Amino acid sequence: MLLVAGHGAGAQTLTLAVGAPITSIDPHFHNLSPNNAMAAHLFESLVDIDERARQIPGLAESWRAIDDTTWEFKLRPGVKFHNGSDFTADDVAFTISRAPNVPNSPSGFGIYTRAVAEVQVVDPTTVRIRTRSVYPLLPTDLAQVAILDRETHQNAATEDFNSGKVAFGTGPYRFVRYAPGDRVELERNDTHWGPREPWQRVNYRIIVNDAARTAALLAGDVDMIDQVPTTDVSRLRTDQRVAISEIVGLRIIYLHLDRSRTDATPFVTGPNGEALARNPLDDVRVRRALSMAIDRGAIVDRVMEGAAIPAGQFLPAGTYSHVPGLDAPRFDPDGARRLLAEAGFPNGLRVTLHGPSDRYVNDARIIQAVGQMWTRIGVRTAVEPIPWTTFVARAGRQEFSLFLVGWGSTTGEASSPLRSLVASFDREKGFGASNRGRYSNKEMDALLERALGTVDDAAREKLLQDATRVAMQDVGIIPLHIQKNVWATRRAYTHTARVDELTRAMDVAPAR
């Protein structure tokens, strides 16, 4: 059945248009923001995350550490899956075993269960989880893992979720239909334990073309859009038919630098194209010069059109483990030239800057702007934007010297980017999984390890702040800006903006 967009405050159907495709309904198959946003309608976790990335009760009413390595979760009684099965502690045990073992997963959820050594079912509403060592982030990690039903899902394949055969969770909406690349249709779960949702049906459309998404909103074909193009924001602010909701998010846009080689790096040469015997990016003076040469304010104003804030660290102010006073590096092209000369490159360098052309807001335009700024200090820069699927595979093989990437800290604290982006690569620990530049700093690693080994929140925050300072002062990455998350709705609706950039029907309500 084709769903029709709601019209006005009494509408029972909400139609959303999102700018990124959903690749699976299986909540453990592909850890991707668009997938996680859709999964939040159908499935729930023990710990929920509010719009400010703060932990709140989900399927667990409470949790506590009962000793250094054991956490106890008290589960919400009387909860049922969409197919009528009871939610119990046994489903938690099953979920933790399934999440890291989904076949053919391109980006799985194993990092969130890696610390678990044992799951003990105490009774139907009590579960105890023992970690391999002191691990304070277990509730934070489990907020990312959707709970499934052992009875229904123990032999289910990802394809069975996509077809709807086993797309049963405990969430506020039920699955109706998934048309890959086009839409997902949902209906309200009237037996959900939480507040009653205002929408009887939700039509979750996928419109990846920016202009088409904006046009659909203005034509009244959809009620809300996400990823509002920066070129349209100013115009939509003055349109009486539309309301904008926005918030500084948790996604940092940054540059990785090749530290995997001490000899020549492939896309950096002398000023006349001559080969270099050593990798200049190993010299912190060169890294600082490249960072100082970037006018972040100009990028925010002219490229992002105000839809970002300049960044000097992973997280914005107001978040746990943000470092006060660690501001965006000052734009200083003269100082950058002096540092290059001190490092032995008085005549500059020649580099190629790579980046995706279709993954982050204005990504190709950002690397073009950075390339122009570097060229002005004598680092003559060629810019090469590449489609995301090709780019990310090559970046993962350490093929580039300098390249743009983004990272969304869904946990709302610094251990996420520290573990993934700048911790020394260690497959066994799960560290450095997205450290595509292979940066390594033993002092930073030690601080991070200590932070992950204490359940004292204040002590852990200071350690994470110290680790962040070390990584930023050593220019482990070059932070550029933190994106703002921007949505637009028709005036008949209100929307609560989220720092984690998830687009959810649960955050939309009829305007009063």
Secondary structure, 3 states (H helix, E strand, C coil): CCCCCCCCCCCCEEEEEECCCCCCCCCCCECCHHHHHHHHHHCCCCEEECCCCCEEECCEEEEEEEECCEEEEEECCCCECCCCCECCHHHHHHHHHHHHHCCCCCECCHHHCCCEEEEEEEECCEEEEEECCCCCCHHHHHCCCCCCCHHHHCCCCHHHHHHCCCCCCCCCEEEEEEECCCEEEEEECCCCCCCCCCCCEEEEEECCCHHHHHHHHHCCCCCEECCCCHHHHHHHHCCCCEEEEEEEEEEEEEEEECCCCCCCCCCEECCCCCCCCCCHHHCHHHHHHHHHCCCHHHHHHHHCCCCEEECCCCCCCCCECCCCCCCCCCCCHHHHHHHHHHCCCCCCEEEEEEEECCCCCCHHHHHHHHHHHHHHCCEEEEEEEECHHHHHHHHHCCCCCEEEEEEECCCCECHHHHHHHHCCCECCCCECCCCCCCCCCHHHHHHHHHHCCCCCHHHHHHHHHHHHHHHHHCCCCEEEEEEEEEEEEECCEEECCCCCCCCCHHHEEECC
